[in-house]
Each structure stands twice: as C-alpha cells, then as structure tokens.
C-alpha cells in the first residue's frame, strides 16, 4: 500500500533487523514468485504498526508513519 515516509531511524532499523534474523526462511513464502537473488526471506511473524491519514484513490497510504513492529496475531 505504499511506503512509510517517517518514523524510521537507524536504531529502529537495527532493532528490526535483529528481530527478523530470528525468523529467516530458506525460501520465500509468497504466492507470486519474486526474483530477488540477494534477498533474505523471513517467516511472516511480524506486523508493522503504521499510522496514516487517508488512502488515495490509487489505494496508497497518505501521510504514513511507522509506529513500531509487533509479533503475533494481526491487529486491525
């Protein structure tokens, strides 16, 4: 649904990488194959908490901001 424009820092990036390193997968878990030879695939165990103001007519998030990463059951 687009890219997150704010709320991300080097510290946050390092924390997320450390968390994702715990769920590395030998192959991608997507229904549509994506060719990214240098990609690191992970098990879908985390959800990004994103705040946004609106959804555009193209279906993209408007004024999106990263709020954190959560593990477990998806919240709506």
LINZINOR-V297891 format. One line per field, one symbol per residue. ss: DSSP state (h for helix, s for strand, l for the rest). psi: psi as a letter, one per 20 degrees, with the letter a starting at -180 (. if undefined). A space follows every 10 residues. Layout:
ss = ???
psi = ???
//
This chain:
ss = lllllslllh hhhhhhhhhh hhhsllllll llllllllll lslllsssss sllsslllll ssllssssss slllll
psi = jaqpirjprh ggghgggggh hikpqirqkq hpppnnhjqo qqqmiqppop pqhrpriijq pplqppirpq qbppq.
//
